C-alpha cells in the first residue's frame, strides 16, 4: 500500500486492511469485535492485480467497501452479513477509465452511491457507482497525496507533488482556488474545516508542521506552526460535531487532537493518545456507530506490525448516565441526495440526527441493484479530452516558467546589489590608493630636491619644511665632541696627580 495512505479502515462493523502477499491486492476482513489470532487460512477479498493503494467504506452502507489499486481500477465489494465464508473474487461492480494507478477514493458525504477518485498523474474523476459511470473529470497532472470532500459535498480539495493545495468544483470540472503550502518534499495532506482548510506537511529541514487556511484568502495561511520532529506522514481528520481536528501520524506512537477556533490563535492543543507501539495505520469509525452508553465520542482502529487494536475516546463526566449534548447533529446513514440529483446541481449537507441510548452500535445497510461492469481497458481519450489535458499541462508549465523567471529576477537583483556594493568599495580603495601615490610622489620630489641643495640650503629647507635636520645634526656633533674630550680630561688629571707627588718628594 502507498506510504501516503493509512493501512486500515473500520466502520464499527468491519475492520479491513491489505494482507501481505507476494502479488498484493488482497484484503483481510475481520468483524469489529473479533479477538484472537488471525487464522492462517482465513478467507479474504482478492481480485486486484496490483497492490491496493486506498480503501473506503460507504457512509450509508456498512457492508459496501471500495478498493483502489495500482491496476487502475476501483472495485466495489458487498461483504455478507455473516462475514466471508470463502474468498471473495468477484466485485459487484468495477470503475474503469483511469489512465494511471489509483491513489485515492472517497465516497460523497451526502449523495448516495457517488465517489471521487484520483490517479497517479492524470485526473480526478467523479462516478455514479450504481451505473459504474464517470460523470465528471478534472485534469490533474500531479501525483495526489490527498483527496477530500467538504461537508456539503459541493467541493473537493487535493494536494499533490507540486506542493499546492487545490480546490475543485467537480460539477464545473474546474479549479476554483489554489495555494502554495509546505516547503518540504514529503507527502502532504489536507481536509476541510469549518470555513477553511487544514494542511499537514514538512519544512525543508524535515520538521512536521500544520497550516490553517481561509478559503477566501489563500495567498497566505492564517497560521503555520510546528507539530513535532517525527518523520511520519500526518493525516488530519476533522470531527464536525465537536469542531476537533485529530492528527494521525503514520509511524508515530501517538494521536494528537486540537480544538479549532474562530479567532487567533485559530487552533488550540487539547491532548494526545500515547502508546509504546507505533501505528502502521489508523482510522476513525463513523460517529453514528460509537457507544453512546459509555459517553464514547470517537473510536479509533489502529494497525501495528503485529496487532489490530481498538482505542476508545471517552469524555469523562461527573454526572452518570447518557449525555445527550455529546451526540447532537451527528451525520446519519440516510443520504440527502441521489447521485443524479447532485450531478444536476443540487447541494445538501448530510442528514443529521441526535443519537440516543438505543443508537449504540447501530448498523446501516442498503439493498441496491448495481449495473454489472467488468474491468476494461481505459478508453482512448477524445480530441477534446486531449486538448483539455494539453491545456492544463501548458498552463502548469507556463506557471512553472513564471515561478522560475521570478526566482531568477530576484537572484539577479540580489547579485546586482552585491556588485554595486563591491564597486563602491573598489572605488573607495582606488581613491585611497591615488592619494597614497600622490603622497609618495611628493616625498620623492622633496627627497630629490634635498639631494640637489648645499648643506646650508638643506638646513634652511629642512627648517622651512619643519624637518628637524639641523637639531639632529647639532645633537650628533655635541655627542661626538663629548666622547672625544672625556678621555683627554681623564688623562690630564692623572698627569697633575703625578706632578704633585713629585713636588712633595
C-alpha positions as CSV (number, residue, x, y, z in Angstrom):
1,X,0.0,0.0,0.0
2,X,1.2,3.5,-0.7
3,X,3.1,5.2,2.1
4,X,0.8,8.3,1.7
5,X,-2.3,6.4,3.0
6,X,-3.2,4.6,6.2
7,X,-3.3,0.8,6.1
8,X,-6.6,0.1,7.9
9,X,-10.3,1.1,7.7
10,X,-13.0,0.4,10.2
11,X,-16.7,1.3,10.5
12,X,-17.9,-0.3,13.7
13,X,-19.0,-3.5,11.9
14,X,-15.9,-4.5,10.0
15,X,-12.1,-3.8,10.1
16,X,-10.2,-4.3,6.9
17,X,-6.6,-3.9,5.8
18,X,-4.4,-5.1,3.0
19,X,-3.0,-8.6,3.6
20,X,0.7,-9.1,2.9
21,X,1.1,-11.4,0.0
22,X,3.6,-11.7,-2.8
23,X,1.3,-10.4,-5.5
24,X,-0.6,-7.8,-3.5
25,X,-4.2,-6.9,-4.0
26,X,-5.6,-8.9,-1.1
27,X,-7.8,-7.6,1.7
28,X,-8.3,-9.2,5.2
29,X,-11.7,-8.7,6.7
30,X,-12.5,-9.0,10.4
31,X,-15.6,-8.3,12.4
32,X,-15.0,-5.3,14.6
33,X,-15.5,-7.3,17.8
34,X,-13.2,-10.1,16.8
35,X,-10.4,-11.0,19.2
36,X,-7.6,-13.6,19.0
37,X,-5.1,-14.6,16.4
38,X,-5.8,-14.4,12.6
39,X,-6.3,-17.9,11.1
40,X,-3.6,-18.6,8.5
41,X,-6.2,-20.0,6.0
42,X,-8.9,-17.3,6.7
43,X,-11.0,-16.1,3.7
44,X,-10.0,-12.8,2.1
45,X,-11.1,-10.4,-0.6
46,X,-9.0,-10.9,-3.8
47,X,-9.3,-9.7,-7.3
48,X,-6.9,-6.8,-7.9
49,X,-3.8,-7.5,-10.0
50,X,-1.8,-4.8,-8.3
51,X,-1.2,-3.5,-4.8
52,X,-4.1,-1.8,-3.1
53,X,-3.4,1.9,-2.5
54,X,-6.6,3.1,-0.8
55,X,-9.9,1.8,0.7
56,X,-13.1,3.4,1.8
57,X,-16.4,2.2,3.4
58,X,-19.7,3.8,2.2
59,X,-21.1,6.3,4.8
60,X,-24.6,4.9,4.1
61,X,-23.9,1.1,3.9
62,X,-21.6,-0.6,6.4
63,X,-21.2,-3.6,4.1
64,X,-20.1,-1.7,1.0
65,X,-16.4,-1.4,0.5
66,X,-14.4,0.3,-2.3
67,X,-10.8,-0.6,-3.0
68,X,-8.4,1.3,-5.4
69,X,-5.3,-0.3,-6.7
70,X,-2.2,0.0,-9.0
71,X,-4.1,-1.9,-11.7
72,X,-6.0,1.4,-12.4
73,X,-9.4,0.1,-11.2
74,X,-11.8,0.7,-8.3
75,X,-13.6,-2.4,-7.3
76,X,-16.8,-2.4,-5.1
77,X,-17.4,-5.3,-2.7
78,X,-20.5,-6.2,-0.8
79,X,-19.4,-8.1,2.4
80,X,-22.0,-10.7,3.6
81,X,-23.6,-10.1,7.0
82,X,-22.2,-13.4,8.3
83,X,-18.7,-12.5,7.0
84,X,-16.6,-14.3,4.4
85,X,-17.3,-18.0,4.1
86,X,-15.0,-18.2,1.1
87,X,-12.5,-16.0,-0.8
88,X,-14.4,-13.1,-2.5
89,X,-13.1,-12.7,-6.0
90,X,-16.0,-11.1,-7.9
91,X,-16.8,-7.5,-7.1
92,X,-20.4,-6.2,-7.6
93,X,-19.1,-3.6,-10.0
94,X,-15.8,-2.1,-11.3
95,X,-15.0,1.6,-12.1
96,X,-12.8,1.7,-15.2
97,X,-11.4,4.7,-17.0
98,X,-8.3,6.0,-15.2
99,X,-5.1,6.0,-17.2
100,X,-2.8,5.7,-14.1
101,X,-2.7,3.8,-10.9
102,X,-5.4,4.8,-8.4
103,X,-4.1,6.7,-5.4
104,X,-7.3,7.9,-3.7
105,X,-11.0,7.0,-3.5
106,X,-13.6,8.9,-1.4
107,X,-17.4,8.4,-1.0
108,X,-19.6,11.6,-1.2
109,X,-20.7,12.7,2.3
110,X,-24.4,13.3,1.4
111,X,-25.1,12.0,-2.2
112,X,-25.8,8.3,-2.4
113,X,-23.5,6.0,-4.4
114,X,-21.3,8.8,-5.5
115,X,-17.5,8.6,-5.4
116,X,-14.4,10.7,-6.3
117,X,-11.2,9.1,-7.3
118,X,-7.7,10.3,-8.3
119,X,-5.0,8.6,-10.2
120,X,-1.2,9.0,-10.2
121,X,-0.7,11.7,-12.8
122,X,-3.8,12.2,-14.9
123,X,-7.2,13.2,-13.5
124,X,-9.7,13.5,-10.7
125,X,-13.0,11.8,-11.6
126,X,-16.4,11.6,-10.0
127,X,-18.6,8.5,-10.5
128,X,-22.1,7.2,-10.4
129,X,-21.3,3.9,-8.7
130,X,-24.6,2.3,-9.3
131,X,-24.2,2.7,-13.1
132,X,-20.4,2.4,-13.0
133,X,-20.4,5.6,-15.0
134,X,-17.9,8.5,-15.0
135,X,-19.9,11.8,-14.7
136,X,-17.2,14.4,-14.2
137,X,-13.4,14.5,-14.9
138,X,-10.9,17.2,-14.0
139,X,-7.3,17.0,-15.4
140,X,-4.7,16.9,-12.6
141,X,-1.2,16.2,-13.8
142,X,0.4,15.9,-10.3
143,X,0.6,12.9,-8.0
144,X,-2.3,13.3,-5.5
145,X,-1.3,12.8,-1.9
146,X,-4.7,13.6,-0.6
147,X,-8.3,14.0,-1.8
148,X,-11.3,15.1,0.4
149,X,-14.9,16.4,0.1
150,X,-16.1,19.3,2.1
151,X,-19.0,18.9,4.5
152,X,-21.8,19.9,2.0
153,X,-20.2,17.9,-0.9
154,X,-20.1,20.6,-3.5
155,X,-16.2,21.0,-3.4
156,X,-13.2,18.7,-3.4
157,X,-9.7,19.5,-2.3
158,X,-6.5,17.9,-3.3
159,X,-2.8,18.4,-2.5
160,X,-0.1,16.9,-4.6
161,X,3.6,16.6,-5.6
162,X,3.6,20.2,-6.8
163,X,3.2,21.3,-3.1
164,X,0.0,23.1,-4.0
165,X,-3.4,22.9,-2.3
166,X,-6.2,23.0,-4.9
167,X,-9.9,23.5,-4.5
168,X,-12.1,21.8,-7.2
169,X,-15.6,22.4,-8.3
170,X,-16.2,19.0,-9.7
171,X,-19.5,19.8,-11.4
172,X,-17.9,22.6,-13.4
173,X,-14.7,20.5,-13.9
174,X,-12.6,23.4,-12.8
175,X,-10.2,24.6,-10.1
176,X,-11.6,27.5,-8.0
177,X,-8.7,28.0,-5.6
178,X,-5.0,27.3,-5.2
179,X,-2.3,27.9,-2.5
180,X,1.3,27.0,-2.1
181,X,1.6,25.1,1.1
182,X,4.6,23.4,2.9
183,X,8.1,23.6,1.5
184,X,9.3,20.1,2.4
185,X,9.4,17.3,-0.2
186,X,7.5,14.7,1.8
187,X,3.8,13.9,1.1
188,X,1.2,16.4,2.4
189,X,-2.4,16.0,3.5
190,X,-5.4,18.3,3.5
191,X,-9.0,18.4,4.8
192,X,-11.8,20.9,5.1
193,X,-12.6,22.5,8.5
194,X,-15.5,24.9,9.1
195,X,-15.0,27.7,6.6
196,X,-11.4,26.9,5.8
197,X,-8.8,24.1,5.2
198,X,-6.2,22.4,7.3
199,X,-3.0,21.0,5.9
200,X,-0.1,19.0,7.2
201,X,3.4,18.7,5.7
202,X,7.0,19.3,6.4
203,X,9.6,22.1,6.4
204,X,12.8,22.0,4.3
205,X,14.6,20.8,7.4
206,X,12.1,17.9,7.8
207,X,10.1,19.3,10.7
208,X,6.4,18.3,10.7
209,X,4.0,21.3,10.6
210,X,0.4,22.2,10.1
211,X,-1.3,25.1,8.3
212,X,-4.7,26.8,8.7
213,X,-6.2,28.4,5.6
214,X,-9.1,30.8,4.9
215,X,-10.8,29.6,1.7
216,X,-11.5,33.2,0.7
217,X,-7.9,34.3,1.1
218,X,-5.4,31.6,0.1
219,X,-2.4,33.8,-0.6
220,X,-1.1,33.2,3.0
221,X,-2.0,30.8,5.8
222,X,-3.9,32.0,8.9
223,X,-1.4,30.1,10.9
224,X,1.6,27.8,10.3
225,X,3.2,26.0,13.2
226,X,5.4,23.1,14.1
227,X,3.8,19.8,15.2
228,X,7.0,17.8,16.1
229,X,10.1,16.4,14.5
230,X,8.9,12.9,13.8
231,X,9.1,11.8,10.2
232,X,5.7,10.0,10.0
233,X,3.2,11.4,7.4
234,X,0.4,13.0,9.3
235,X,-3.3,12.7,8.2
236,X,-5.8,15.3,9.6
237,X,-9.3,14.1,10.4
238,X,-12.0,16.7,11.3
239,X,-15.0,16.0,13.5
240,X,-17.7,18.5,12.6
241,X,-19.9,18.0,15.6
242,X,-17.1,18.7,18.2
243,X,-15.1,21.0,16.0
244,X,-12.0,19.0,16.8
245,X,-9.1,18.1,14.5
246,X,-7.2,14.8,15.0
247,X,-3.7,14.2,13.6
248,X,-3.0,10.6,12.8
249,X,0.8,10.2,12.2
250,X,1.8,7.1,10.4
251,X,4.7,5.6,12.2
252,X,4.0,7.7,15.3
253,X,3.1,6.2,18.7
254,X,0.5,8.9,19.4
255,X,-2.6,10.7,18.1
256,X,-2.8,14.4,18.8
257,X,-6.0,16.4,18.8
258,X,-6.7,20.2,18.7
259,X,-9.7,22.5,19.1
260,X,-10.5,24.7,16.0
261,X,-11.1,28.3,17.0
262,X,-12.8,31.2,15.1
263,X,-10.2,33.8,16.1
264,X,-6.5,33.9,17.0
265,X,-4.7,31.6,17.6
266,X,-7.2,29.6,15.4
267,X,-6.1,26.3,16.9
268,X,-5.5,25.1,20.5
269,X,-3.8,21.9,21.6
270,X,-6.1,19.7,23.7
271,X,-4.4,16.4,24.4
272,X,-2.9,13.2,22.9
273,X,-3.3,9.5,22.9
274,X,0.1,8.0,23.6
275,X,1.3,4.4,23.2
276,X,4.6,2.5,23.2
277,X,3.8,0.9,19.9
278,X,4.0,2.8,16.6
279,X,1.0,2.7,14.3
280,X,1.3,1.5,10.7
281,X,-2.2,3.0,10.1
282,X,-5.3,4.1,11.8
283,X,-8.8,5.4,11.1
284,X,-11.9,6.5,12.9
285,X,-15.3,4.8,12.6
286,X,-18.4,6.9,11.8
287,X,-19.6,8.8,14.8
288,X,-23.1,7.3,14.4
289,X,-21.5,3.9,15.4
290,X,-19.9,5.0,18.7
291,X,-21.2,3.5,22.0
292,X,-23.4,6.3,23.4
293,X,-24.0,4.3,26.7
294,X,-20.3,4.9,27.7
295,X,-20.0,8.5,26.6
296,X,-17.7,7.4,23.8
297,X,-17.1,10.3,21.4
298,X,-14.7,8.7,18.9
299,X,-13.3,5.2,18.3
300,X,-10.0,4.5,16.6
301,X,-9.0,1.4,14.7
302,X,-5.2,1.1,15.0
303,X,-3.0,-1.3,13.0
304,X,0.5,-2.1,14.3
305,X,3.1,-4.6,12.9
306,X,1.6,-7.5,14.9
307,X,-1.9,-6.4,16.1
308,X,-5.2,-4.8,15.2
309,X,-6.4,-2.6,18.2
310,X,-9.4,-0.6,19.1
311,X,-8.9,2.7,21.1
312,X,-12.0,4.3,22.6
313,X,-12.1,8.1,23.3
314,X,-14.5,8.6,26.3
315,X,-15.4,12.0,27.7
316,X,-15.4,11.8,31.5
317,X,-18.4,13.5,33.2
318,X,-19.4,13.9,36.8
319,X,-23.0,13.1,36.0
320,X,-23.7,9.4,35.4
321,X,-25.8,8.2,32.6
322,X,-26.4,9.2,29.0
323,X,-25.1,12.7,28.0
324,X,-27.4,13.8,25.1
325,X,-25.4,17.0,24.4
326,X,-22.5,14.9,23.2
327,X,-24.5,13.4,20.3
328,X,-26.4,16.2,18.7
329,X,-26.2,16.9,15.0
330,X,-24.4,13.6,14.0
331,X,-24.3,12.7,10.3
332,X,-26.7,9.8,9.8
333,X,-26.7,6.8,7.5
334,X,-29.5,8.3,5.4
335,X,-28.3,10.0,2.1
336,X,-29.6,13.5,1.5
337,X,-29.4,13.2,-2.3
338,X,-29.4,10.7,-5.1
339,X,-26.4,10.8,-7.4
340,X,-28.4,12.1,-10.3
341,X,-29.8,15.0,-8.2
342,X,-26.3,16.0,-7.1
343,X,-24.9,15.8,-10.6
344,X,-27.7,18.1,-11.8
345,X,-26.6,20.8,-9.4
346,X,-28.4,20.2,-6.1
347,X,-26.4,20.6,-2.9
348,X,-27.4,19.4,0.5
349,X,-25.4,18.8,3.7
350,X,-25.6,15.4,5.3
351,X,-28.8,14.4,7.1
352,X,-28.1,14.7,10.8
353,X,-29.6,13.0,13.9
354,X,-29.4,13.3,17.6
355,X,-28.2,9.9,18.9
356,X,-29.9,8.2,21.8
357,X,-29.0,5.4,24.2
358,X,-30.7,2.9,21.8
359,X,-28.5,4.0,18.9
360,X,-25.4,2.4,20.5
361,X,-23.7,0.3,17.8
362,X,-26.4,0.9,15.2
363,X,-25.7,-0.5,11.7
364,X,-26.6,0.7,8.3
365,X,-27.3,-1.4,5.2
366,X,-28.7,-0.7,1.7
367,X,-30.2,-3.0,-0.8
368,X,-29.2,-1.7,-4.2
369,X,-29.1,-3.3,-7.7
370,X,-25.8,-2.4,-9.3
371,X,-25.3,-2.5,-13.0
372,X,-22.8,-5.1,-13.9
373,X,-19.5,-3.8,-15.0
374,X,-16.2,-5.7,-15.6
375,X,-12.7,-4.3,-15.9
376,X,-11.9,-3.0,-19.4
377,X,-9.0,-1.1,-20.9
378,X,-9.3,2.6,-20.4
379,X,-10.9,4.2,-23.5
380,X,-8.8,6.3,-25.7
381,X,-9.2,10.0,-25.0
382,X,-11.3,12.1,-27.3
383,X,-9.7,15.1,-29.0
384,X,-11.5,17.4,-26.6
385,X,-10.1,15.5,-23.6
386,X,-6.6,15.5,-25.1
387,X,-6.9,19.3,-25.7
388,X,-8.1,19.9,-22.1
389,X,-5.3,17.9,-20.7
390,X,-2.8,19.5,-23.0
391,X,-4.0,23.0,-22.0
392,X,-3.8,22.1,-18.3
393,X,-0.2,20.8,-18.8
394,X,0.7,24.0,-20.8
395,X,-0.8,26.2,-18.0
396,X,1.1,24.3,-15.4
397,X,4.3,24.5,-17.5
398,X,3.8,28.3,-18.0
399,X,3.2,28.8,-14.3
400,X,6.4,26.8,-13.6
401,X,8.3,29.0,-16.0
402,X,6.8,32.2,-14.4
403,X,7.9,31.0,-11.0
404,X,11.4,30.2,-12.3
405,X,11.6,33.6,-14.0
406,X,10.5,35.3,-10.8
407,X,13.2,33.4,-8.9
408,X,15.9,34.4,-11.5
409,X,14.8,38.0,-11.4
410,X,15.1,38.0,-7.6
411,X,18.5,36.4,-7.8
412,X,19.7,38.9,-10.5
413,X,18.5,41.8,-8.3
414,X,20.5,40.4,-5.3
415,X,23.6,39.9,-7.5
416,X,23.3,43.5,-8.9
417,X,23.0,44.8,-5.4
418,X,26.2,42.9,-4.4
419,X,28.0,44.1,-7.5
420,X,27.1,47.8,-6.7
421,X,28.3,47.4,-3.2
422,X,31.6,45.8,-4.3
423,X,32.1,48.6,-7.0
424,X,31.6,51.2,-4.3
425,X,34.3,49.5,-2.1
426,X,36.7,49.2,-5.1
427,X,36.2,52.9,-6.0
428,X,36.9,53.9,-2.4
429,X,40.1,51.8,-2.3
430,X,41.1,53.3,-5.7
431,X,40.7,56.8,-4.3
432,X,42.8,55.9,-1.2
433,X,45.4,54.4,-3.4
434,X,45.6,57.5,-5.6
435,X,46.0,59.7,-2.5
436,X,48.8,57.4,-1.3
437,X,50.5,57.5,-4.7
438,X,50.3,61.3,-4.6
439,X,51.9,61.5,-1.2
440,X,54.7,59.1,-2.2
441,X,55.4,61.2,-5.3
442,X,55.6,64.4,-3.2
443,X,58.0,62.7,-0.8
444,X,60.2,61.5,-3.6
445,X,60.2,65.0,-5.1
446,X,61.2,66.5,-1.8
447,X,64.0,63.9,-1.5
448,X,65.4,64.7,-4.9
449,X,65.3,68.5,-4.1
450,X,67.1,67.9,-0.8
451,X,69.9,66.0,-2.6
452,X,70.5,68.9,-5.0
453,X,70.8,71.6,-2.3
454,X,74.0,72.6,-0.4
455,X,74.3,71.8,3.3
456,X,73.3,75.3,4.4
457,X,70.4,75.4,2.0
458,X,69.4,71.9,3.0
459,X,69.4,73.0,6.7
460,X,67.3,76.1,5.8
461,X,65.0,74.0,3.7
462,X,64.6,71.5,6.5
463,X,63.8,74.2,8.9
464,X,61.3,75.7,6.5
465,X,59.7,72.3,5.9
466,X,59.6,71.7,9.6
467,X,62.1,68.8,9.3
468,X,64.4,68.8,12.4
469,X,67.6,68.1,10.4
470,X,69.6,70.9,12.0
471,X,68.7,69.9,15.5
472,X,69.6,66.4,14.9
473,X,73.0,67.4,13.4
474,X,73.9,69.6,16.3
475,X,72.9,66.9,18.8
476,X,75.1,64.4,17.0
477,X,78.1,66.8,16.9
478,X,77.8,67.5,20.6
479,X,77.7,63.8,21.4
480,X,80.8,63.2,19.3
481,X,82.7,66.1,21.0
482,X,81.8,64.8,24.4
483,X,83.1,61.3,23.5
484,X,86.4,62.7,22.3
485,X,87.0,65.1,25.2
486,X,86.2,62.7,28.0
487,X,89.4,60.5,27.7
488,X,91.6,63.6,27.5
489,X,90.2,65.1,30.7
490,X,90.9,61.8,32.4
491,X,94.5,61.8,31.1
492,X,95.2,65.4,32.2
493,X,94.1,64.8,35.8
494,X,96.4,61.8,36.1
495,X,99.4,63.9,34.9
496,X,98.5,66.5,37.6
497,X,98.5,63.9,40.3
498,X,101.9,62.6,39.3
499,X,103.4,66.2,39.2
500,X,102.0,67.0,42.7
501,X,103.5,63.8,44.1
502,X,106.9,64.7,42.7
503,X,106.9,68.1,44.4
504,X,106.2,66.6,47.8
505,X,109.0,64.2,47.4
